[in-house]
Amino acid sequence: MESNIPSVIISGFADEISVGKDLDQQLSVIAALGMQYFSIRFLSINGIVKNTVDLTDAEVVLVKSKMAEYGVHVSSLGSPIGKVKLLDTDDGSANRFVPWSSYLSDNVRRACEIACQLETKLIRAFSFYHPQGTDARRCLAQATDQLGEMTTMVDQYGLILGLEVEANLVGHTAEILADIYRGVNHPKLVLIFDGANLVTQGFDSQQVFQQYLLMKPGLGCIHIKDYSRDQSQQVGSYVNEAALARFVPVGSGDSAYDQVLLDLARDGDSVFDRIRDLGLPGLFVDLEPHLRAGGQFGGFSGADGFGVAFRSLLEQLDQSGLRYQLRDMTTIHEKS
C-alpha cells in the first residue's frame, strides 16, 4: 500500500546557508541534513561571489569536483534569467533592460550550457518586468512570445524551463502565469509554485491555495518559503522586496503549504505523471526559506536557520503523507 503513496525529493537553495556563499559550507550542511540535491545560485570563487550563470567553464569543473566530494547533485539552476525589463523605459526602478536578441543568444544560452555541464535538467526563470505602475496584462503577449523563444532554446539543449510566480513581474499571479503557460504551449515549460511570493502580495491562505490550483495543470516544481501576511499590503500593488521581513518556517505563515502538500498526496497523479514524462528524477520541493533576509535576487537563512526550515518541512511532509528519502547508511556505503 505504501508504494502507492507519492514521493518527493527534498532540495534547497544552498547559498542561503553561508553568508559568504562559501561552497564547502553550503554542501557540507546539505549533506549533513541528509539531502542529495541542491539548487545552485550564488557561490564564492576565490573570494568573489558569482551567480552560477556567470561561472567560467573552469569554475564549473571546480564546482563539479566539490559536488562529487560531498555526494550531491543539482536539482535546478537557480538562474535570474527573465528578471529584466521587457521595455526600454525609465519607470523609476533599478531593473535593467537588455535587447532581447542579445539576451537570448548570450544570457539564456549560457545558462543552458552551464545547466548541461552541471547535469541538471531544470532551469529556473522569470516572466520579465513590465513598466512599474502599469497593468501587467498589457505586456502579456510580448512576455509570452519571449518565453516561448526561451523555452524553444532550452528544449534544444534537452532541458526544462521552470517559470516561477513572483511579485512585480508580468507573471506575478497564477492567473497570468497560467495564461503564459497555455500561450507558450510547449511540453518543456513548467510552472514553479512559491506560496510566500503570493502572500507578500497580500493574498491570504485560501487565495494562495486557489492560486496553486490554477498553476497545478503546469506544475513542475515547488519552492518552500513561507510568509506571515501583512494585511496592509493590497493585492495588485507594488511590492518593495527589499523591505520584506516576515518570512517564517513553512507551516507558520499564510502560504497554504499544508493544503498544497495534502492535495499533492491525495490528488497529485497528474503532477507526478508530468514529472516522470519530463525525465526528472522526481518532484523537487526546494527550500528557499529567507529566514534572516530576503530580497529581489536571493535570501539568507544561515546554517541554523536552514536547519530550522528543513525540520519544519519534514513535519509538513509527514503530516501530508508524502514520502521522501534522506541519506542513510546505504548511501554512505555507496559513496565510500
Disulfide bonds with the S-S distance in Angstrom:
none
